[in-house]
Amino acid sequence: MKRFRFRLKKFLDHRIQLYEVARTKHADVVRKLRREEAKLESLRDTYKTCLFELAEKMKKKFRVLDLGPYYRYMTFIKKEIAQQIQIVYQALQEEETRRKELMQAAKEKEILNKLKEKYYSEYVYTLNQEEQKFIDDITASKYARAGWRR
């Protein structure tokens, strides 16, 4: 009997390739998201540090004129934090979209893999039946020859 050949192999290969592309894109977006979250955390740490320094200076002698640079810097950092929050939110949305695409590509690939497994099990079943038929024919012919000799 001829070898097993999956008729939809090219289609399966294409689905596997699409899955790999989706997986790569998702990984890139996740890396970008982590990078943006790290930037946001860094900005928040900077703001906390500045606030802590200001509080320490206020415990000592402090002039009101010294408050201006801190106020401007902290206002700038707050704006940066707000912008970074928007960037992180957009990255989260993009990650969600890519994750859904990845899940869909995985489903489509898995469907074809299951179909291939089903066809292969049918092929093995048919092969076993043919082999059993062949063995039965050999046994029957040996039995018939042995019966004719008596």
N, C-alpha and C positions, 0 to 999 in steps of 0.2 A: 504494500500500500504506500501511496505517496506521503511525503512529510506533511506535517501540519503547517498550514499557511493561513494567517489571519488576513482576510480580504480588506479589512479596514486599517491595516498597519500604517499606511501613510497618514491617514486621518488621525490615528492614535499618536503617531510621532509629532504631528502638527500640534495636537492638544498638549502633549508633554512640553513642547517648545513654548507654547503660550503660557503654560503654568510656570515654567522657569523664568520667563520674562516678567510675569506678574509677581513672582516671588522676589526677584531682584529689585523691581520697582518698589515693592512694599518695604524691603529691607533698607533701601535708600531713604525712603520717607521716614521710617522709624529712626534712622540715624540722624536725619535732619531735625526731627521732633526732639530727640534727646539733646541735641546741640542747642536748640532754641530754649529748651527748659533749663539747661545749664546757664545760659546767658541770663535768663530771667532770675534764677536763683542768685547769680552773681550780683545783679543789680539790686536785688533785695538785701543782700548782705552788705553791699556798699551803703545803701540807705541806712541800715541799722547801725553800721559803724559810724557813719556821720552823726546820726542821732545820739549815739553813745558819747562821741567826742564832744558834742555840743552840751550834753548833760554834765559831763565832767568839767568842762570849762565854766559852766554856770555855777558849779559848786564853789569854784574859786572866784577870784575877782574877775569880773567880766564886764566889758564895756558894750554898750548897745551898738556902737559902730561896728563891733566885731560880728554882730549877728547878721548883717547884710550878706556877706559872702556865703555863710552857711545857708541862709534862706534861699538865695539864688541857686546854689548848688543842689539843695534838697528839692527844690521845685523842678529843676532840670532832671534830676534822677526820677522823680515821680512821673514826669512825662515819658521818660525812657521806659519806665516800668509799664506804664499804660500801653505804649506802643508794642512792647515786647509781649504783653499779655495778648494783644490782638494777633501778633505773629504766631504765638503758640497755639491760639485758638484755630487759626487757619491751618496750621500744620496738623493739628488734631483732626480737623475735618478731612484733610487730604489723606491722612493715615487711615481714617475710617473708610473712605472711598476705595483706597488701594487694598485694604483688608477684604472688603466685599468682593472686589474683582478677583483677588487671590482665592477666596473661598469658592467663587463661581468656577474659576479655572480648575480648581482641584476637584470639584464635583464632576465637571465635564470629563476630566481625565479619568477619574475613578469609574465613571459610567462605562467608558470604553474598555477600561481594564477588566471590569466585571464581565462585560460582553465577551472579551477575549477569553477569559477564564471559562465562561460557559461554553463557548465554541470548542475550546480545547478539551473540556471534559466530555463533550459530545463526541469529539474526534477519538478520544481514548476509549470511550464506550464502544463506538463502532469498530475500532481496531480490535478490541478484545472479543467482540462478537465474531468478527471475521476469523480471528485466530482460533476461537473455540470451534467454529464451523469447520475450519481446516483440520483441526485435531480430531473432531468427530468423524470427518470423512476418512482420514487415515485409519482411525480405529475401526470404522465400519468395513473398510476395504481389507484390512488385515483379518478381521473376523470372517469376512466372506471368503477370503482365500483359504483360510484355515478350515472352514466348513466344507469347501469344495474338495479339499484334499482327502477327507475321510472317506 
